Amino acid sequence: MESQYKKELLAKDRQYVWHPFTQMKDYAEQDHLLITRAQGIELFDAEGKAYYDTVSSWWCNVHGHGNPRIKAAIQRQLDQFDHIMFSGLTHQPGIELAEKLVHITPEGLSKVFYSDNGSTAVEVAIKMSFQYWQQIGRTSKTGFVFMENSYHGDTIGAVSVGGVDLYHAMFKPLLFSAHRVPSPDVRVLGSARTPEREAALVADALEAVRALFQERADTIAGIIVEPMIQAAGGMVIYPAAYLAGLRELCAQYDVHLIADEVATGFGRTGTMFACEHAGISPDILCVSKGLTAGMMPLAATLCREEIYAAFYDDYATQKTFFHGHSFTGNPVACAVALESLRLFEEEGVLEQSHRAATELSSELRAFAALPQVADVRQIGMIAAMDLYQDAASRTPFESGTRIGNRIYQAGLEEGLILRPLGDTIYYWLPLSTTPEQVVEITERTLRVFQQVLGS
């Protein structure tokens, strides 16, 4: 890109654009990275420099950027038609995608409601659960439960069931009240972690849910969880036994289990859906991000037949689910999602990612040996580690040090897009990442740590 044009664009960026999750004053004297091209798992800036997209463009990209089959699917659909409303009208991609989702998601989910992003998928789930209980005559069941450290999106309903105060505390006056339960965060065990202590921690977390259900189940509609990993809450990977226990409690006390697989769905954790690690099926499932391989906005909320049946009645009863979005079931997005799922079936995507994940596990050992690194953890193509001034004593860096941000800036010099969560550094690698690229990414990250931490 011509230098003067680049300068003009970045000046307009400062003048007109408000970026998400960004303290804009940080960019008063420095530029956002201006991306002009993407291919595979690399992004390219205006100078032509390549960067590994180690966070899958906010956990969305699955098959790499510019996948030719995805691009061809977009063109085929555009040649037919682009967008139509999805109320009173329907179309082939939306129908076929719904059928495919019902077949590949955990058993028992039979109906698909489309929306356009993860937050709206969660809003749909909350309203669907709430209205279900109202319409079967159990009108006291209006409350919801969430785990500490949880994140389910940024719309008001999603924030109401969010457990990350950094993101949510400001908006508390706008929110509906919900019950918070402990997270089975095994990091609190530190070096004392053993299978026995881990099991006890899970048991304690489940007992808190049990106690709440025993007291309040008649007023609780559902509990929402991120299966296996609480992502924005610090990449908290927890044992599958917690999910299995939660499924049992929800069945026992007649509470909807809502699984937010917006981030974890479509192979991220080594299985198609994270719920599979525990062998459970939720009552309601939310998906987005990887649904379209990160190419277009689309989300879906799936539910069990009995939930759908509570809305299926004569018009005069007014049991319709009065919810929708302008871009619900966008046909181009649905066509992209279908092609992405064909790639999973025809190109061995999960098998390839397992090989890369095995290499990642091997490479992570080098980080575990560093004195400022604790709790190196991995599930599938996701990995994370926490940085401390002294990992052995869990002495944190002073907040003003902004170690995570310094890692991010140094990562750019090494051709890496690393987006930390505070002082937690993580990878959320595209499933198309090869073992060789895993080695290159981790070696570059080690150089970043050497520069910033002196490790």
VOPA-841477 format. One line per field, with one value per residue (C-alpha): residue number from 1; residue in three letters; y, x, z. Coordinates in nm, 3 decimals, always signed. Layout:
! residues N
i <- (NUM:...)
aa <- (ALA:...)
py <- (Y:...)
px <- (X:...)
pz <- (Z:...)
! end
This chain:
! residues 455
i <- (1:2:3:4:5:6:7:8:9:10:11:12:13:14:15:16:17:18:19:20:21:22:23:24:25:26:27:28:29:30:31:32:33:34:35:36:37:38:39:40:41:42:43:44:45:46:47:48:49:50:51:52:53:54:55:56:57:58:59:60:61:62:63:64:65:66:67:68:69:70:71:72:73:74:75:76:77:78:79:80:81:82:83:84:85:86:87:88:89:90:91:92:93:94:95:96:97:98:99:100:101:102:103:104:105:106:107:108:109:110:111:112:113:114:115:116:117:118:119:120:121:122:123:124:125:126:127:128:129:130:131:132:133:134:135:136:137:138:139:140:141:142:143:144:145:146:147:148:149:150:151:152:153:154:155:156:157:158:159:160:161:162:163:164:165:166:167:168:169:170:171:172:173:174:175:176:177:178:179:180:181:182:183:184:185:186:187:188:189:190:191:192:193:194:195:196:197:198:199:200:201:202:203:204:205:206:207:208:209:210:211:212:213:214:215:216:217:218:219:220:221:222:223:224:225:226:227:228:229:230:231:232:233:234:235:236:237:238:239:240:241:242:243:244:245:246:247:248:249:250:251:252:253:254:255:256:257:258:259:260:261:262:263:264:265:266:267:268:269:270:271:272:273:274:275:276:277:278:279:280:281:282:283:284:285:286:287:288:289:290:291:292:293:294:295:296:297:298:299:300:301:302:303:304:305:306:307:308:309:310:311:312:313:314:315:316:317:318:319:320:321:322:323:324:325:326:327:328:329:330:331:332:333:334:335:336:337:338:339:340:341:342:343:344:345:346:347:348:349:350:351:352:353:354:355:356:357:358:359:360:361:362:363:364:365:366:367:368:369:370:371:372:373:374:375:376:377:378:379:380:381:382:383:384:385:386:387:388:389:390:391:392:393:394:395:396:397:398:399:400:401:402:403:404:405:406:407:408:409:410:411:412:413:414:415:416:417:418:419:420:421:422:423:424:425:426:427:428:429:430:431:432:433:434:435:436:437:438:439:440:441:442:443:444:445:446:447:448:449:450:451:452:453:454:455)
aa <- (MET:GLU:SER:GLN:TYR:LYS:LYS:GLU:LEU:LEU:ALA:LYS:ASP:ARG:GLN:TYR:VAL:TRP:HIS:PRO:PHE:THR:GLN:MET:LYS:ASP:TYR:ALA:GLU:GLN:ASP:HIS:LEU:LEU:ILE:THR:ARG:ALA:GLN:GLY:ILE:GLU:LEU:PHE:ASP:ALA:GLU:GLY:LYS:ALA:TYR:TYR:ASP:THR:VAL:SER:SER:TRP:TRP:CYS:ASN:VAL:HIS:GLY:HIS:GLY:ASN:PRO:ARG:ILE:LYS:ALA:ALA:ILE:GLN:ARG:GLN:LEU:ASP:GLN:PHE:ASP:HIS:ILE:MET:PHE:SER:GLY:LEU:THR:HIS:GLN:PRO:GLY:ILE:GLU:LEU:ALA:GLU:LYS:LEU:VAL:HIS:ILE:THR:PRO:GLU:GLY:LEU:SER:LYS:VAL:PHE:TYR:SER:ASP:ASN:GLY:SER:THR:ALA:VAL:GLU:VAL:ALA:ILE:LYS:MET:SER:PHE:GLN:TYR:TRP:GLN:GLN:ILE:GLY:ARG:THR:SER:LYS:THR:GLY:PHE:VAL:PHE:MET:GLU:ASN:SER:TYR:HIS:GLY:ASP:THR:ILE:GLY:ALA:VAL:SER:VAL:GLY:GLY:VAL:ASP:LEU:TYR:HIS:ALA:MET:PHE:LYS:PRO:LEU:LEU:PHE:SER:ALA:HIS:ARG:VAL:PRO:SER:PRO:ASP:VAL:ARG:VAL:LEU:GLY:SER:ALA:ARG:THR:PRO:GLU:ARG:GLU:ALA:ALA:LEU:VAL:ALA:ASP:ALA:LEU:GLU:ALA:VAL:ARG:ALA:LEU:PHE:GLN:GLU:ARG:ALA:ASP:THR:ILE:ALA:GLY:ILE:ILE:VAL:GLU:PRO:MET:ILE:GLN:ALA:ALA:GLY:GLY:MET:VAL:ILE:TYR:PRO:ALA:ALA:TYR:LEU:ALA:GLY:LEU:ARG:GLU:LEU:CYS:ALA:GLN:TYR:ASP:VAL:HIS:LEU:ILE:ALA:ASP:GLU:VAL:ALA:THR:GLY:PHE:GLY:ARG:THR:GLY:THR:MET:PHE:ALA:CYS:GLU:HIS:ALA:GLY:ILE:SER:PRO:ASP:ILE:LEU:CYS:VAL:SER:LYS:GLY:LEU:THR:ALA:GLY:MET:MET:PRO:LEU:ALA:ALA:THR:LEU:CYS:ARG:GLU:GLU:ILE:TYR:ALA:ALA:PHE:TYR:ASP:ASP:TYR:ALA:THR:GLN:LYS:THR:PHE:PHE:HIS:GLY:HIS:SER:PHE:THR:GLY:ASN:PRO:VAL:ALA:CYS:ALA:VAL:ALA:LEU:GLU:SER:LEU:ARG:LEU:PHE:GLU:GLU:GLU:GLY:VAL:LEU:GLU:GLN:SER:HIS:ARG:ALA:ALA:THR:GLU:LEU:SER:SER:GLU:LEU:ARG:ALA:PHE:ALA:ALA:LEU:PRO:GLN:VAL:ALA:ASP:VAL:ARG:GLN:ILE:GLY:MET:ILE:ALA:ALA:MET:ASP:LEU:TYR:GLN:ASP:ALA:ALA:SER:ARG:THR:PRO:PHE:GLU:SER:GLY:THR:ARG:ILE:GLY:ASN:ARG:ILE:TYR:GLN:ALA:GLY:LEU:GLU:GLU:GLY:LEU:ILE:LEU:ARG:PRO:LEU:GLY:ASP:THR:ILE:TYR:TYR:TRP:LEU:PRO:LEU:SER:THR:THR:PRO:GLU:GLN:VAL:VAL:GLU:ILE:THR:GLU:ARG:THR:LEU:ARG:VAL:PHE:GLN:GLN:VAL:LEU:GLY:SER)
py <- (+0.000:+0.347:+0.517:+0.837:+0.650:+0.433:+0.746:+0.893:+0.574:+0.551:+0.917:+0.854:+0.547:+0.770:+1.033:+0.812:+0.458:+0.332:-0.017:-0.286:-0.374:-0.100:+0.195:+0.430:+0.664:+0.387:+0.458:+0.833:+0.801:+0.455:+0.297:+0.001:-0.271:-0.210:-0.545:-0.551:-0.925:-1.264:-1.613:-1.941:-1.870:-1.550:-1.185:-0.930:-0.561:-0.260:-0.309:-0.671:-0.816:-1.149:-1.232:-1.567:-1.537:-1.731:-1.627:-1.723:-1.365:-1.359:-1.738:-1.747:-1.872:-2.249:-2.347:-2.055:-1.729:-1.729:-2.096:-2.149:-2.378:-2.127:-1.845:-2.051:-2.127:-1.755:-1.687:-1.970:-1.838:-1.477:-1.589:-1.715:-1.449:-1.262:-1.194:-1.250:-1.227:-1.557:-1.507:-1.640:-1.720:-1.993:-2.117:-2.425:-2.330:-2.252:-2.575:-2.796:-2.632:-2.684:-3.052:-3.087:-2.914:-3.141:-3.445:-3.338:-3.175:-3.376:-3.612:-3.482:-3.134:-3.120:-2.758:-2.472:-2.100:-1.872:-1.535:-1.347:-1.358:-1.530:-1.274:-1.301:-1.681:-1.651:-1.396:-1.640:-1.921:-1.714:-1.594:-1.940:-2.102:-1.830:-1.842:-2.223:-2.234:-1.961:-2.148:-2.481:-2.313:-2.308:-1.931:-1.900:-2.037:-1.706:-1.704:-1.800:-1.927:-1.862:-1.950:-1.700:-1.622:-1.681:-1.470:-1.511:-1.190:-0.819:-0.766:-0.698:-1.047:-1.205:-0.962:-1.043:-1.400:-1.294:-1.343:-1.125:-0.805:-0.623:-0.642:-0.644:-0.449:-0.110:-0.224:-0.379:-0.126:-0.236:-0.609:-0.865:-1.047:-1.392:-1.647:-1.687:-2.023:-2.107:-2.202:-2.532:-2.343:-2.598:-2.329:-2.241:-2.572:-2.455:-2.697:-2.893:-3.014:-3.388:-3.597:-3.626:-3.252:-3.181:-3.420:-3.253:-2.910:-3.029:-3.188:-2.862:-2.663:-2.908:-2.904:-2.527:-2.583:-2.861:-2.643:-2.361:-2.598:-2.759:-2.419:-2.239:-2.484:-2.387:-2.034:-2.123:-2.160:-2.252:-2.251:-2.142:-2.271:-2.259:-2.631:-2.732:-2.387:-2.043:-1.844:-1.468:-1.535:-1.637:-1.951:-2.162:-2.526:-2.740:-3.116:-3.291:-3.439:-3.099:-3.091:-3.446:-3.364:-3.049:-3.245:-3.483:-3.198:-3.020:-3.338:-3.406:-3.057:-2.980:-2.689:-2.621:-2.679:-2.415:-2.486:-2.181:-2.336:-2.011:-2.026:-2.397:-2.548:-2.689:-2.870:-2.619:-2.852:-3.164:-3.282:-3.130:-2.989:-2.948:-3.121:-3.444:-3.453:-3.522:-3.730:-3.501:-3.325:-2.989:-2.877:-2.570:-2.518:-2.188:-2.178:-1.907:-1.802:-2.126:-2.207:-2.021:-2.092:-1.729:-1.596:-1.442:-1.350:-1.630:-1.798:-2.072:-2.178:-2.542:-2.689:-3.011:-3.106:-3.062:-2.697:-2.633:-2.808:-2.550:-2.284:-2.493:-2.399:-2.209:-1.845:-1.729:-1.868:-1.616:-1.874:-1.763:-1.699:-1.327:-1.292:-1.233:-1.047:-0.872:-1.108:-1.427:-1.724:-1.516:-1.751:-1.659:-1.722:-2.051:-2.158:-2.082:-2.284:-2.580:-2.572:-2.550:-2.863:-3.041:-2.956:-3.126:-3.437:-3.454:-3.322:-3.480:-3.147:-3.290:-3.556:-3.291:-3.073:-3.368:-3.400:-3.028:-3.040:-3.323:-3.109:-2.814:-3.026:-3.115:-2.756:-2.623:-2.806:-2.536:-2.270:-2.471:-2.453:-2.071:-1.908:-1.650:-1.902:-2.103:-2.328:-2.415:-2.580:-2.710:-2.857:-2.931:-2.633:-2.401:-2.341:-2.084:-1.989:-1.728:-1.487:-1.389:-1.194:-1.517:-1.819:-2.037:-1.796:-1.670:-1.314:-1.108:-0.831:-0.484:-0.385:-0.079:-0.306:-0.429:-0.737:-0.882:-0.573:-0.574:-0.936:-0.833:-0.549:-0.765:-1.038:-0.806:-0.762:-1.142:-1.170:-1.298:-1.179:-1.257:-1.109:-1.155:-1.160:-0.949:-1.147:-1.468:-1.549:-1.794:-1.958:-2.026:-2.173:-2.232:-2.604:-2.578:-2.498:-2.756:-2.915:-2.728:-2.397:-2.487:-2.522:-2.189:-2.009:-2.145:-2.074:-1.714:-1.684:-1.807:-1.533:-1.280:-1.407:-1.385:-1.023:-0.912:-1.136:-1.212:-1.584)
px <- (+0.000:+0.126:+0.269:+0.066:-0.260:-0.176:-0.117:-0.448:-0.637:-0.485:-0.559:-0.923:-0.922:-0.835:-1.087:-1.389:-1.352:-1.418:-1.264:-1.409:-1.251:-0.996:-0.884:-0.863:-0.618:-0.359:-0.369:-0.334:+0.035:+0.049:-0.135:-0.365:-0.218:-0.359:-0.435:-0.466:-0.465:-0.511:-0.427:-0.423:-0.332:-0.147:-0.249:-0.054:-0.019:+0.006:+0.382:+0.342:+0.464:+0.308:+0.166:+0.048:-0.318:-0.273:-0.616:-0.817:-0.937:-1.119:-1.173:-1.368:-1.145:-1.139:-1.002:-0.768:-0.835:-0.926:-1.024:-1.111:-1.406:-1.563:-1.511:-1.670:-1.971:-2.022:-2.011:-2.254:-2.508:-2.466:-2.537:-2.876:-2.978:-2.820:-3.057:-3.423:-3.625:-3.666:-4.019:-4.278:-4.000:-3.738:-3.449:-3.242:-2.918:-3.110:-3.306:-3.007:-2.789:-3.054:-3.076:-2.698:-2.670:-2.933:-2.739:-2.394:-2.476:-2.526:-2.822:-3.169:-3.145:-3.405:-3.490:-3.270:-3.336:-3.102:-2.962:-2.647:-2.380:-2.291:-2.453:-2.783:-2.766:-2.747:-3.028:-3.242:-3.157:-3.248:-3.578:-3.660:-3.605:-3.798:-4.096:-4.104:-4.163:-4.426:-4.616:-4.625:-4.766:-4.455:-4.450:-4.227:-3.928:-3.784:-3.428:-3.095:-2.764:-2.413:-2.057:-1.804:-1.544:-1.808:-1.861:-2.158:-2.160:-2.218:-2.592:-2.788:-2.927:-2.589:-2.415:-2.670:-2.536:-2.173:-1.923:-1.627:-1.658:-1.403:-1.648:-1.979:-1.971:-2.031:-2.364:-2.505:-2.793:-2.920:-2.912:-3.161:-3.060:-2.907:-2.742:-2.363:-2.204:-1.833:-1.614:-1.425:-1.103:-0.832:-0.563:-0.633:-0.470:-0.136:+0.152:-0.066:-0.287:-0.351:-0.633:-0.783:-0.775:-0.911:-1.201:-1.270:-1.273:-1.523:-1.736:-1.742:-1.841:-2.121:-2.236:-2.284:-2.511:-2.695:-2.755:-2.889:-3.117:-3.247:-3.348:-3.454:-3.515:-3.882:-3.771:-3.482:-3.534:-3.181:-2.808:-2.570:-2.214:-1.922:-1.841:-1.487:-1.326:-1.421:-1.253:-1.274:-1.266:-0.902:-0.894:-1.006:-1.001:-1.197:-1.260:-1.528:-1.662:-1.808:-2.013:-2.133:-2.236:-2.413:-2.614:-2.729:-2.829:-3.025:-3.217:-3.280:-3.409:-3.577:-3.355:-3.251:-2.884:-2.780:-2.443:-2.274:-2.054:-2.018:-1.641:-1.583:-1.791:-1.664:-1.350:-1.174:-1.133:-1.047:-1.408:-1.673:-1.847:-1.696:-1.995:-1.868:-1.578:-1.831:-2.065:-2.358:-2.628:-2.770:-3.131:-3.030:-2.710:-2.570:-2.325:-2.167:-1.804:-1.674:-2.019:-1.926:-1.552:-1.523:-1.617:-1.962:-2.191:-2.431:-2.548:-2.788:-2.967:-3.073:-3.325:-3.500:-3.833:-4.021:-3.913:-4.025:-4.356:-4.444:-4.454:-4.639:-5.006:-5.289:-5.213:-5.486:-5.294:-5.012:-4.743:-4.530:-4.164:-4.163:-3.795:-3.600:-3.322:-3.307:-3.033:-3.175:-3.078:-2.890:-2.863:-2.504:-2.393:-2.585:-2.420:-2.079:-2.162:-2.270:-1.948:-1.744:-1.917:-1.849:-1.481:-1.490:-1.641:-1.433:-1.090:-1.028:-1.015:-1.043:-0.781:-0.540:-0.601:-0.529:-0.181:-0.120:-0.257:-0.016:+0.272:+0.143:+0.138:+0.500:+0.608:+0.431:+0.678:+0.935:+0.702:+0.630:+0.998:+1.010:+1.018:+0.749:+0.504:+0.243:-0.051:+0.036:-0.282:-0.430:-0.743:-0.735:-0.604:-0.645:-0.359:-0.290:-0.046:-0.039:+0.250:+0.378:+0.671:+0.743:+0.539:+0.642:+0.491:+0.219:+0.347:+0.174:+0.329:+0.219:-0.085:+0.090:+0.353:+0.100:+0.306:+0.035:+0.030:+0.409:+0.394:+0.139:+0.357:+0.670:+0.470:+0.397:+0.771:+0.799:+0.510:+0.257:-0.093:-0.105:-0.404:-0.360:-0.629:-0.456:-0.140:-0.278:-0.121:-0.306:-0.331:-0.660:-0.522:-0.713:-0.776:-0.584:-0.260:+0.005:+0.245:+0.529:+0.348:+0.288:+0.664:+0.729:+0.464:+0.588:+0.951:+0.866:+0.664:+0.961:+1.170:+0.903:+0.917:+1.295:+1.275:+1.000:+1.058:+1.426:+1.341)
pz <- (+0.000:-0.086:+0.223:+0.206:+0.162:+0.462:+0.672:+0.561:+0.648:+0.994:+1.060:+0.965:+1.189:+1.487:+1.382:+1.314:+1.450:+1.804:+1.832:+2.063:+2.398:+2.338:+2.547:+2.252:+2.425:+2.390:+2.018:+2.034:+1.954:+1.797:+1.506:+1.493:+1.276:+0.928:+0.762:+0.385:+0.308:+0.476:+0.358:+0.546:+0.908:+0.824:+0.812:+0.608:+0.693:+0.465:+0.441:+0.337:+0.668:+0.767:+1.112:+1.241:+1.343:+1.668:+1.803:+1.492:+1.448:+1.783:+1.796:+1.469:+1.188:+1.143:+0.800:+0.744:+0.566:+0.200:+0.181:-0.188:-0.120:+0.117:-0.132:-0.408:-0.187:-0.129:-0.501:-0.583:-0.335:-0.448:-0.804:-0.681:-0.427:-0.140:+0.150:+0.221:+0.539:+0.723:+0.852:+0.610:+0.362:+0.368:+0.156:+0.080:+0.266:+0.585:+0.569:+0.489:+0.753:+1.022:+0.928:+0.940:+1.279:+1.431:+1.306:+1.431:+1.765:+2.086:+2.082:+2.157:+2.005:+1.730:+1.641:+1.517:+1.567:+1.372:+1.477:+1.385:+1.660:+1.984:+2.213:+2.029:+2.038:+2.417:+2.429:+2.229:+2.472:+2.780:+2.634:+2.499:+2.838:+3.021:+2.786:+2.791:+3.167:+3.145:+2.876:+3.056:+3.365:+3.588:+3.601:+3.908:+3.712:+3.596:+3.730:+3.577:+3.713:+3.586:+3.688:+3.815:+3.545:+3.277:+2.967:+2.735:+2.528:+2.554:+2.506:+2.824:+2.878:+2.807:+3.042:+3.314:+3.316:+3.286:+3.567:+3.465:+3.665:+3.449:+3.158:+3.341:+3.670:+3.506:+3.366:+3.684:+3.716:+3.373:+3.439:+3.564:+3.881:+3.843:+4.072:+4.067:+4.150:+4.191:+3.898:+3.923:+3.849:+3.919:+3.897:+4.260:+4.357:+4.217:+4.274:+4.519:+4.234:+4.242:+4.096:+4.444:+4.513:+4.166:+4.226:+4.562:+4.399:+4.138:+4.409:+4.607:+4.298:+4.220:+4.582:+4.556:+4.256:+4.434:+4.740:+4.523:+4.330:+4.649:+4.779:+4.463:+4.175:+4.164:+4.070:+3.836:+3.461:+3.355:+3.417:+3.142:+3.106:+2.868:+2.834:+2.934:+2.911:+3.036:+2.766:+2.829:+3.204:+3.182:+2.968:+3.264:+3.151:+3.395:+3.434:+3.231:+3.555:+3.641:+3.321:+3.375:+3.732:+3.620:+3.364:+3.639:+3.870:+3.597:+3.519:+3.889:+3.968:+3.634:+3.534:+3.173:+3.099:+2.845:+2.680:+2.530:+2.262:+2.070:+2.118:+2.180:+1.902:+1.573:+1.673:+1.896:+2.193:+1.992:+1.958:+1.735:+2.043:+2.388:+2.552:+2.397:+2.644:+2.919:+2.704:+2.779:+2.583:+2.697:+2.675:+2.474:+2.273:+2.142:+1.849:+1.635:+1.553:+1.393:+1.256:+0.937:+0.975:+1.085:+0.742:+0.801:+1.092:+1.180:+1.500:+1.598:+1.915:+1.922:+2.164:+2.255:+2.101:+2.430:+2.447:+2.090:+2.161:+2.427:+2.153:+1.894:+1.922:+1.754:+1.680:+1.918:+2.215:+2.147:+2.224:+1.929:+2.006:+1.928:+1.859:+1.541:+1.366:+1.031:+0.916:+1.069:+0.854:+0.598:+0.296:+0.210:+0.568:+0.575:+0.249:+0.401:+0.713:+0.501:+0.302:+0.623:+0.756:+0.426:+0.474:+0.814:+0.654:+0.337:+0.434:+0.774:+0.954:+1.306:+1.236:+1.106:+1.409:+1.641:+1.490:+1.536:+1.892:+1.977:+1.852:+2.052:+2.367:+2.311:+2.244:+2.555:+2.779:+2.710:+2.854:+3.169:+3.259:+3.265:+3.612:+3.524:+3.378:+3.566:+3.482:+3.126:+2.999:+2.676:+2.529:+2.158:+1.963:+2.262:+2.505:+2.775:+3.046:+3.323:+3.372:+3.717:+3.848:+4.033:+3.930:+4.224:+4.478:+4.239:+4.285:+4.015:+3.813:+3.919:+3.714:+3.572:+3.420:+3.160:+3.085:+2.865:+2.648:+2.624:+2.509:+2.247:+2.116:+2.109:+1.937:+1.647:+1.594:+1.573:+1.330:+1.585:+1.671:+2.045:+2.224:+2.601:+2.866:+3.128:+3.204:+3.056:+2.722:+2.502:+2.163:+1.987:+1.670:+1.346:+1.291:+0.965:+1.151:+1.063:+1.313:+1.144:+1.193:+1.559:+1.605:+1.434:+1.641:+1.973:+1.891:+1.806:+2.127:+2.329:+2.170:+2.272:+2.631:+2.626:+2.517:+2.759:+3.059:+3.023:+3.037)
! end
